[in-house]
């Protein structure tokens, strides 16, 4: 059968920037094996599978890396919404049934706004020498953890420290934690007034087959509340300082929610023959 497939660069308005995701739009669900094989074939940080339902503007949504299924992915959700708006003519609010509950997306002044759960991290006490070794750095950082997303967040003093990190991903995968950790976020405040963002970050997820994720929506469900509280601002803007780079606007809402806002561009579309 032929499956409509798109490749989208998310959290950017430029080709070859942001975070690439594949999006498959399906009339019915596929087998677990086929989901994983398609994701392996696409070999991107995430492949999103959108399955239509009988209800208007409601879909089932699943995300796979080349190695496994994940519970939450921001950039692939944004990519899926962009394809539904741009190529399938949907309008208004889209609702996605996912492993992380119902997620919503809508067009917002030329961007796409996502309604996601907030995953505020809390300070934790732990030795940092093993993480320093995995990051190939000797800089001090504070450690925070979100038990609702399993991300460990490391707060550095400067953006320069973030940019200069050259992690050893084999050592990182071998790290032992007394917490359930699925990824590492490193972050620092932006101190350059000429740059139009509040904080920078990088994200490492070698445990799921993604050494460095280019621009990560799910990490901003932590970063948004974290920096909103520290900076005293409801709306904050993050720059993910990977080699591709991208921007995420985050608004910390009431009732444990955040909105993530960004742009996307479709770089490839076609038919997947399986």
JOVENTA-V559053 format. One record per pair of residues at least 24 apart in sequence whose C-alpha atoms are under 8 Angstrom apart, sorted by the first residue. I is the first residue (numbers start at 1). J is the second residue. D is the distance in Angstrom with one decimal. If there is no record, write none. Layout:
# JOVENTA-V559053
I J D
I J D
This chain:
# JOVENTA-V559053
1 273 5.8
1 274 5.6
2 271 5.7
2 272 5.5
2 273 4.8
2 274 6.5
3 271 5.4
3 272 4.9
3 273 6.5
3 274 7.7
4 269 7.6
4 270 6.1
4 271 4.8
4 272 6.4
5 269 5.7
5 270 5.5
5 271 5.8
5 272 6.3
6 83 7.6
6 266 6.9
6 267 7.7
6 268 5.5
6 269 4.3
6 270 6.5
7 266 6.0
7 267 5.7
7 268 5.0
7 269 6.3
8 79 5.8
8 264 6.7
8 265 5.6
8 266 4.4
8 267 5.7
8 268 7.1
9 79 7.4
9 264 5.6
9 265 5.4
9 266 6.4
9 267 6.9
10 75 5.6
10 76 7.5
10 78 6.7
10 79 6.0
10 215 7.9
10 262 7.5
10 263 6.2
10 264 4.3
10 265 6.6
11 75 6.9
11 215 7.0
11 246 5.5
11 247 5.8
11 248 6.4
11 262 4.8
11 263 4.9
11 264 5.6
12 246 5.6
12 247 6.8
12 262 6.9
12 263 5.1
12 264 5.4
12 265 7.2
13 263 5.7
13 264 5.6
13 265 6.0
14 265 7.0
15 265 6.8
15 267 6.7
16 244 7.1
17 244 4.7
17 245 6.2
17 246 6.9
18 214 6.3
18 215 5.8
18 244 5.5
18 245 5.3
18 246 4.7
18 247 7.9
19 45 7.9
19 75 6.7
19 213 7.5
19 214 5.1
19 215 5.1
19 216 7.6
19 244 7.3
19 245 7.9
19 246 7.6
20 44 6.7
20 45 7.1
20 46 7.8
20 75 8.0
21 45 6.6
21 46 5.3
21 47 5.6
21 48 7.2
21 75 7.3
21 76 5.5
21 79 6.7
22 46 6.7
22 47 4.6
22 48 6.1
22 76 7.4
22 79 7.9
23 47 5.8
23 48 4.8
23 49 6.0
23 50 7.3
23 76 7.4
23 79 7.0
23 80 5.8
23 83 7.8
24 48 6.2
24 49 4.9
24 50 6.1
25 49 6.2
25 50 4.9
25 51 6.2
25 52 7.8
26 50 5.9
26 51 4.8
26 52 6.5
27 51 5.8
27 52 5.5
28 52 6.9
35 64 7.4
36 64 6.6
36 65 7.8
36 66 6.9
36 67 7.3
36 68 7.0
36 69 7.8
37 66 7.9
39 64 6.0
39 65 6.0
39 66 5.1
39 67 8.0
40 65 7.3
40 66 4.2
40 67 7.0
41 66 7.7
42 66 7.7
45 209 8.0
45 210 6.2
45 213 6.8
46 73 7.8
46 76 6.4
47 76 6.9
48 76 5.8
48 77 7.2
48 80 6.8
50 80 7.1
57 90 7.3
57 93 7.0
57 94 5.1
57 95 6.3
58 94 6.1
58 95 4.8
58 96 6.0
58 97 7.6
59 94 7.8
59 95 6.3
59 96 4.9
59 97 6.2
60 96 5.4
60 97 4.7
60 98 6.3
61 96 5.8
61 97 5.9
61 98 5.4
62 98 6.3
62 99 7.6
65 208 7.0
65 209 6.9
65 210 7.8
66 209 6.7
67 208 6.3
67 209 5.9
68 208 6.6
71 98 7.7
71 99 5.4
71 100 6.0
72 98 7.9
72 99 7.2
72 100 6.1
72 218 6.4
73 216 7.5
73 217 6.4
73 218 5.6
74 216 6.4
74 217 3.8
74 218 5.1
75 215 7.2
75 216 6.2
75 217 5.3
75 218 8.0
78 105 7.6
78 112 6.8
78 113 8.0
78 114 7.1
78 262 7.8
78 264 7.4
79 264 6.6
81 105 6.5
81 106 7.8
81 112 7.7
82 112 7.3
82 264 6.7
82 265 8.0
83 266 7.7
110 263 7.6
111 261 6.6
111 262 5.4
111 263 4.9
111 264 7.8
112 261 5.6
112 262 5.6
112 263 6.2
113 259 6.3
113 260 5.6
113 261 4.4
113 262 6.8
114 259 5.3
114 260 5.1
114 261 6.2
115 257 6.9
115 258 6.0
115 259 4.7
115 260 6.7
116 221 7.2
116 257 5.7
116 258 5.4
116 259 6.1
116 260 7.4
117 221 6.8
117 256 6.1
117 257 4.4
117 258 6.0
118 221 5.0
118 222 6.5
118 225 7.1
118 252 7.6
118 256 5.2
118 257 4.6
118 258 5.3
119 146 6.1
119 147 7.9
119 148 5.9
119 149 6.3
119 221 5.4
119 222 4.9
119 225 7.6
119 256 7.8
120 146 6.1
120 221 7.3
120 222 4.9
120 223 7.7
120 225 5.7
120 226 6.3
121 145 4.8
121 146 4.1
121 147 7.4
121 153 7.5
121 222 6.1
121 226 6.9
122 146 6.3
130 175 7.2
131 172 7.3
131 175 7.4
133 171 7.8
134 167 5.8
134 168 5.2
134 169 6.9
134 171 5.1
134 172 5.1
134 175 8.0
135 165 6.4
135 166 6.2
135 167 4.1
135 168 6.1
135 172 7.6
136 165 6.9
136 166 6.1
136 167 5.7
136 168 6.8
137 165 6.9
146 222 7.3
147 180 7.9
150 179 8.0
150 180 5.8
150 181 4.8
150 182 5.5
150 183 7.0
151 181 5.7
151 182 5.9
151 183 5.0
151 184 5.8
151 185 6.9
151 219 7.6
152 181 6.4
152 182 8.0
152 183 6.3
152 184 5.0
152 185 6.1
153 184 6.0
153 185 4.6
153 186 5.9
153 187 7.4
154 184 7.5
154 185 6.1
154 186 4.7
154 187 6.3
155 186 6.1
155 187 5.2
155 188 5.9
156 186 7.1
156 187 6.0
156 188 5.2
157 188 6.0
157 189 7.5
158 188 5.5
158 189 6.6
158 190 7.6
158 191 7.9
159 187 7.5
159 188 5.3
159 189 6.6
159 190 6.3
159 191 7.8
159 200 6.6
162 186 6.7
162 187 6.7
162 188 7.1
162 200 7.9
162 201 7.0
162 202 7.2
162 241 8.0
163 241 6.6
169 206 6.5
169 211 6.6
172 206 7.4
173 206 6.2
173 207 6.0
182 207 6.4
182 208 7.5
183 207 7.3
185 219 7.1
196 237 7.9
197 236 7.5
197 237 4.9
197 238 5.6
197 239 6.4
198 236 6.2
198 237 5.4
198 238 5.9
198 239 7.9
199 227 7.6
199 237 6.9
199 238 5.1
199 239 6.4
200 238 5.6
200 239 4.7
200 240 5.5
200 241 6.3
201 238 7.4
201 239 6.5
201 240 4.8
201 241 6.0
202 240 5.6
202 241 5.8
202 242 6.3
212 242 7.7
213 242 7.6
214 240 7.1
214 241 7.8
214 242 5.3
214 243 7.1
214 244 6.0
214 245 6.3
214 246 7.7
215 240 5.7
215 242 7.3
215 245 6.5
215 246 5.8
215 247 7.7
216 240 7.7
217 248 7.4
217 260 7.2
220 248 7.6
220 250 7.1
220 260 7.6
221 250 8.0
221 258 6.5
221 260 8.0
224 250 5.4
224 251 6.8
224 252 6.4
224 258 7.5
225 252 5.8
225 258 7.9
228 252 7.0
